[in-house]
Amino acid sequence: MSQLSRLEIVIAGGGTAGWVAAATFARFLDNRASITLVESDEIGTVGVGEATIPQIHNLIIGLGLDQAEFVRRTNATFKLGIEFDGWTGQGRSYMHSFGQTGRQVGLIPFRQLWLRGRSLGVAQEFGAYGFNIAAARLGRMATNTASNTVPELIYAYHFDASLFAKMLRDYAEERGVRRVEGRILDVERDGEDGDVTALTLNGERRVQGTFFIDCTGFRSLLVGKTLDVPYLDWSRWLPCDSALAVACKSSDAFRPYTQALSRPSGWQWRIPLQHRTGNGHVYCSKFMSDDEAASTLLANLDGAPLGDPRPIRFTSGRREKFWSHNCLALGLAAGFMEPLESTAIHLVQSALGRFLNLLPGDLSRTDSARDYFNRLSTIEWARVRDFIALHYFANEREGEFWELCRNMELPDTLLEKISLFREAGLVIREDEELFLDDSWGQVMIGQGIMPESWSPLADNVPGEDIGPFLDSVAKSYRVKTKSLPTHRQFVASLVGDKVKEHQ
Ligand SMILES: Cc1cc2nc3c(=O)[nH]c(=O)nc-3n(C[C@H](O)[C@H](O)[C@H](O)COP(=O)(O)OP(=O)(O)OC[C@H]3O[C@@H](n4cnc5c(N)ncnc54)[C@H](O)[C@@H]3O)c2cc1C
């Protein structure tokens, strides 16, 4: 009999992380493990986290969810990328879009042809060659199910995080996950090996298990408080420590992308959903008071606010170990990197994938799996941290906060990436890092880090052919984009009239 029959998984916490974990285990461990989730209605969830990256499809497809139903139930819209506004000065913006910019020619990366075209004076701005960008700017959206004549747009979703958690809860409970409502008062450990053995809840209840998933949010009750795994503070690279979140009425714009609008001491997000727009102001409390931050946010909403801004404090960083003893931390309990590139939910799914792939047959021998898991996760988190820090470092905004960011001492891994890029626009993906070379390229160029030269590979194309090639790429995307439905029409095609009611 499989050792998994001895696996009694207890998930502490029912925010997005807890329910993603519950649904994933229910789907992939089927009935070979018992799964219990404990959550407290009284404590509630952090209640933000509405933008995703395309890897969310791995979760949706992995769980076998239907896209239209998902879009309908979570009030989702589509996301083609993130527009960064004002990060290199007032009135300037660029987009970090999903997918590839332009078209590679044989082995020659598109960015190299663009750099050469730029030196010949025949290239437009880099963003002019992005299909996702062309569609985003015109407010168009389609997937290949709606039109087979266009190359697929690479997309993610914006959704209502609480509705998503609810959908996953239904999914998990239908597949046998037991939900226990209650407040965790204590965590019991084995006197010999220190493993967690049970959670003690109010009402003198006890939930015991053989493996525990800490999804208790910033509290990190198991891995942080009980197992005492230290927290590594990354605020010297990610200096913002506060956020205010407020929803407002939907605007007419209904953009198929997130906006990240720079502000005097941070930035503001705008996330359009079907029924409302999610907004937030992420800022550094050393440079801005909460009152100033709230006024800045409220003065820059697209529609009437639907409540008061809700404050959230955080320290960007991570637990020194994600998996300690028989306990795995996920979501905010594992750490948090501020939401500039919408990476948090992805880190939950990727950790779950890694964990399931490393689950040994013999559960008494998890040491190697645990070490390997922690090592790979450490690399993954550091690369994401570098990518976000790049936006802050390479800014061209005025003001004390932004000056501090420009002068920060960078991690060696990021310094190396920037030097390589400055030389000839080179980026090579390392260690299965999350962001691919085109993402690094878009953000480097968008933030004003311009390569001094290009790879000799680009010299394989005759100079006189470069301009016409670049023009044909940009034109083809413009033409294809015009044939697409508007974002609103496309969402309405999935959810019916529901989206129109909110206009
Ligand atoms: C400002 C901000 C913006 C964000 N934006 C994005 C984004 O755009 N995209 C993205 O991917 N992510 C984003 N995130 C991250 C995202 O919100 C979280 O990763 C996600 O919600 C997961 O949270 P969680 O489940 O770990 O924690 P929480 O939502 O805080 O859930 C914690 C759970 O633990 C339970 N709990 C805690 N203590 C106890 C106890 N004593 N007893 C019983 N239960 C307990 C609570 O009841 C709750 O169910 C953002 C985060 C912040 C702070």
The ligand as an SDF file (V2000), in Angstrom:
LIG
                    3D

 53 58  0  0  0  0  0  0  0  0999 V2000
   -1.1410   45.0480   -0.8720 C   0  0  0  0  0  0  0  0  0  0  0  0
   -1.1210   43.6910   -1.4740 C   0  0  0  0  0  0  0  0  0  0  0  0
   -1.4570   43.5160   -2.8120 C   0  0  0  0  0  0  0  0  0  0  0  0
   -1.4010   42.2460   -3.3840 C   0  0  0  0  0  0  0  0  0  0  0  0
   -1.6620   42.0870   -4.7220 N   0  0  0  0  0  0  0  0  0  0  0  0
   -1.4760   40.8780   -5.2890 C   0  0  0  0  0  0  0  0  0  0  0  0
   -1.6880   40.6780   -6.6680 C   0  0  0  0  0  0  0  0  0  0  0  0
   -2.0800   41.5740   -7.4010 O   0  0  0  0  0  0  0  0  0  0  0  0
   -1.4680   39.4510   -7.1870 N   0  0  0  0  0  0  0  0  0  0  0  0
   -1.0550   38.3970   -6.4150 C   0  0  0  0  0  0  0  0  0  0  0  0
   -0.8090   37.3090   -6.9420 O   0  0  0  0  0  0  0  0  0  0  0  0
   -0.9220   38.5490   -5.0940 N   0  0  0  0  0  0  0  0  0  0  0  0
   -1.1040   39.7460   -4.5170 C   0  0  0  0  0  0  0  0  0  0  0  0
   -0.9580   39.8930   -3.1740 N   0  0  0  0  0  0  0  0  0  0  0  0
   -0.6670   38.7220   -2.3670 C   0  0  0  0  0  0  0  0  0  0  0  0
   -1.9480   37.9740   -2.1050 C   0  0  0  0  0  0  0  0  0  0  0  0
   -2.8810   38.7930   -1.4990 O   0  0  0  0  0  0  0  0  0  0  0  0
   -1.6510   36.8140   -1.2000 C   0  0  0  0  0  0  0  0  0  0  0  0
   -0.5690   36.0970   -1.7140 O   0  0  0  0  0  0  0  0  0  0  0  0
   -2.7950   35.8970   -1.1810 C   0  0  0  0  0  0  0  0  0  0  0  0
   -3.9450   36.5690   -0.8440 O   0  0  0  0  0  0  0  0  0  0  0  0
   -2.5500   34.7990   -0.2230 C   0  0  0  0  0  0  0  0  0  0  0  0
   -2.7280   35.2410    1.0740 O   0  0  0  0  0  0  0  0  0  0  0  0
   -2.6940   34.1540    2.1760 P   0  0  0  0  0  0  0  0  0  0  0  0
   -3.7160   33.1400    1.8710 O   0  0  0  0  0  0  0  0  0  0  0  0
   -1.2920   33.7130    2.3260 O   0  0  0  0  0  0  0  0  0  0  0  0
   -3.0470   34.9680    3.5130 O   0  0  0  0  0  0  0  0  0  0  0  0
   -4.4320   35.5520    4.0390 P   0  0  0  0  0  0  0  0  0  0  0  0
   -5.3280   35.9820    2.9540 O   0  0  0  0  0  0  0  0  0  0  0  0
   -4.0660   36.5740    5.0580 O   0  0  0  0  0  0  0  0  0  0  0  0
   -5.1230   34.3240    4.7600 O   0  0  0  0  0  0  0  0  0  0  0  0
   -4.7110   33.8990    6.0340 C   0  0  0  0  0  0  0  0  0  0  0  0
   -5.6740   32.8480    6.5370 C   0  0  0  0  0  0  0  0  0  0  0  0
   -5.1850   32.3590    7.7660 O   0  0  0  0  0  0  0  0  0  0  0  0
   -6.2300   32.3280    8.6980 C   0  0  0  0  0  0  0  0  0  0  0  0
   -5.6830   32.4690   10.0480 N   0  0  0  0  0  0  0  0  0  0  0  0
   -4.7280   33.3260   10.4800 C   0  0  0  0  0  0  0  0  0  0  0  0
   -4.5390   33.1680   11.8070 N   0  0  0  0  0  0  0  0  0  0  0  0
   -5.3800   32.1940   12.2030 C   0  0  0  0  0  0  0  0  0  0  0  0
   -5.6680   31.5740   13.4470 C   0  0  0  0  0  0  0  0  0  0  0  0
   -5.0670   31.9450   14.5800 N   0  0  0  0  0  0  0  0  0  0  0  0
   -6.5990   30.6080   13.4620 N   0  0  0  0  0  0  0  0  0  0  0  0
   -7.2460   30.2050   12.3570 C   0  0  0  0  0  0  0  0  0  0  0  0
   -7.0210   30.7570   11.1510 N   0  0  0  0  0  0  0  0  0  0  0  0
   -6.1040   31.7380   11.0850 C   0  0  0  0  0  0  0  0  0  0  0  0
   -7.1410   33.4640    8.3050 C   0  0  0  0  0  0  0  0  0  0  0  0
   -8.4390   33.2880    8.7910 O   0  0  0  0  0  0  0  0  0  0  0  0
   -7.0810   33.3470    6.7880 C   0  0  0  0  0  0  0  0  0  0  0  0
   -8.0130   32.3880    6.3730 O   0  0  0  0  0  0  0  0  0  0  0  0
   -1.0530   41.1380   -2.5870 C   0  0  0  0  0  0  0  0  0  0  0  0
   -0.7830   41.3140   -1.2270 C   0  0  0  0  0  0  0  0  0  0  0  0
   -0.8080   42.5720   -0.6800 C   0  0  0  0  0  0  0  0  0  0  0  0
   -0.4960   42.7160    0.7820 C   0  0  0  0  0  0  0  0  0  0  0  0
  1  2  1  0
  2  3  1  0
  2 52  2  0
  3  4  2  0
  4  5  1  0
  4 50  1  0
  5  6  2  0
  6  7  1  0
  6 13  1  0
  7  8  2  0
  7  9  1  0
  9 10  1  0
 10 11  2  0
 10 12  1  0
 12 13  2  0
 13 14  1  0
 14 15  1  0
 14 50  1  0
 15 16  1  0
 16 17  1  0
 16 18  1  0
 18 19  1  0
 18 20  1  0
 20 21  1  0
 20 22  1  0
 22 23  1  0
 23 24  1  0
 24 25  2  0
 24 26  1  0
 24 27  1  0
 27 28  1  0
 28 29  2  0
 28 30  1  0
 28 31  1  0
 31 32  1  0
 32 33  1  0
 33 34  1  0
 33 48  1  0
 34 35  1  0
 35 36  1  0
 35 46  1  0
 36 37  1  0
 36 45  1  0
 37 38  2  0
 38 39  1  0
 39 40  1  0
 39 45  2  0
 40 41  1  0
 40 42  2  0
 42 43  1  0
 43 44  2  0
 44 45  1  0
 46 47  1  0
 46 48  1  0
 48 49  1  0
 50 51  2  0
 51 52  1  0
 52 53  1  0
M  END
$$$$
